[in-house]
Structures are given as structure tokens and as C-alpha cells.
Amino acid sequence: MRSKTFCVFLCFSVASAAWWSAPVAAAEIIERVLAVVDGSIITLSEAHAATRFGLVSADTLDAVVDRLIDRRLALTEIDRYAPPEPTAENIDEALAAMQATFASPDQLQAALAETGLTIVQLRRHARDELRIRAYEQERFGYVMQPSEEETLTYYRANPAQFTTGGVLRPFDDARADVRAALLAERRSQLAREWLAGLRRRANINVLPAR
């Protein structure tokens, strides 16, 4: 159940509401609760860190909170099944990919200071991302192969995906790519339905904006 009447704020400092459109120093971030998911809070600083390090992709704070709710629910569900842990090497690679999004070590350190994260915490986020991907692959990796008719229907309904240089590729040439795109869409739909089910069973309170 999702409610916007549950109001809890932890205000340790005062900051401009314009933080979303510009970098904010760590001391200026309001440690404000944005949502509560089965008793676990999501804060403003978490939302800021998630966008700063590419853990979620969204244009508005509300959308970021939605993604973080999904992420929290997914990790809770994954913990129930205790899937195999990603290897240390894979975690190191995922962490290095996050770090590589910054032009220099100084920029990385500035982002860590800005968000209040440490490298250890960032590595934990990289591990969680790998666990989510592995679980989704295991749960949704296999979907029924589309028929030739379904593949052709998808090709005709989504010509922009198979157009190169302003020219629509012939179906025979694009068939493998069409099939792959259709399978990816079906997996995404299954994942959305899974998350919707988790949301229905969870107690979610999203706080009103101030």
C-alpha cells in the first residue's frame, strides 16, 4: 500500500530546494526521509548518491524515489533466496566501471565527499547491482521464443528500432535483432510484473514534497 500521508522528516541542516539541478556540498544536503519501505527508510542523500553514481536513471526526484523503492524491494526479495555471491573480481570490475564515469580521481573524491559515501559503501552498491542483475537473469532469463508471426508484427510496430541511416532494414536482414528486441521487452515486462507484485505486498509510504 502506498500512502502520501505519512510524514517523517530528519532535518539535520537546511539546504536549497534546487539541489536536484546542481551539485550540492555534503554539508548542505537535508537528511530527509523521502519514503519508508517496510520500515526501512529512503533518504534525500541516498537519492542524491544514487543519481550521482548511476545506480538509478531518472529525471525527477519522484522518479528516483520510485526506482529506489523498486531497488530496495528487489534486494529484500533477493536476500530471502540467498543466491550465489558475485565474485570479488566481478565486484572490483563493477566498482571500477562506476569510478571510470568520473574524469579524474579528484572528481571521484569530490563526488564521494558530496554524497557522504565511502569507497567501501560504493563497493557494496556495486555488489548489490550485480546481485540484482544475476537474480533477474536467473528468474527472467528464459522466456518463450516468439513465433515468426510475432517477430514480424513487432518489426512492423517498431520500425524506428530497425532503421539505419533513414532506411528501414529488410525484415530478413533484421530478423535476429527483432527477435532479440522482442525477447528483451518480454523480460522487462516480466520484471515489471514481479516488482508490481512486491509493491502490492509491501507497506510503502512516500512522503509529500515540501
C-alpha positions, 0 to 999 in steps of 0.5 A: 500500500502506498500512502502520501500521508505519512510524514517523517522528516530528519532535518539535520541542516537546511539546504536549497530546494534546487539541489536536484539541478546542481551539485550540492556540498555534503554539508548542505544536503537535508537528511530527509526521509523521502519514503519508508519501505517496510520500515526501512527508510529512503533518504534525500542523500541516498537519492542524491548518491544514487543519481550521482553514481548511476545506480538509478536513471531518472529525471525527477526526484519522484522518479528516483524515489520510485526506482529506489523503492523498486531497488530496495524491494528487489534486494529484500526479495533477493536476500530471502533466496540467498543466491550465489555471491558475485565474485570479488573480481566481478565486484572490483570490475563493477566498482571500477566501471562506476569510478571510470564515469568520473574524469579524474580521481579528484572528481571521484573524491569530490563526488564521494565527499558530496554524497557522504559515501565511502569507497567501501559503501560504493563497493557494496552498491556495486555488489548489490547491482550485480546481485540484482542483475544475476537474480533477474537473469536467473528468474527472467532469463528464459522466456518463450521464443516468439513465433515468426508471426510475432517477430514480424508484427513487432518489426512492423510496430517498431520500425524506428528500432530497425532503421539505419541511416533513414532506411528501414532494414529488410525484415530478413536482414533484421530478423535476429535483432527483432527477435532479440528486441522482442525477447528483451521487452518480454523480460522487462515486462516480466520484471515489471510484473514481479516488482508490481507484485512486491509493491502490492505486498509491501507497506510503502509510504512516500512522503509529500514534497515540501 
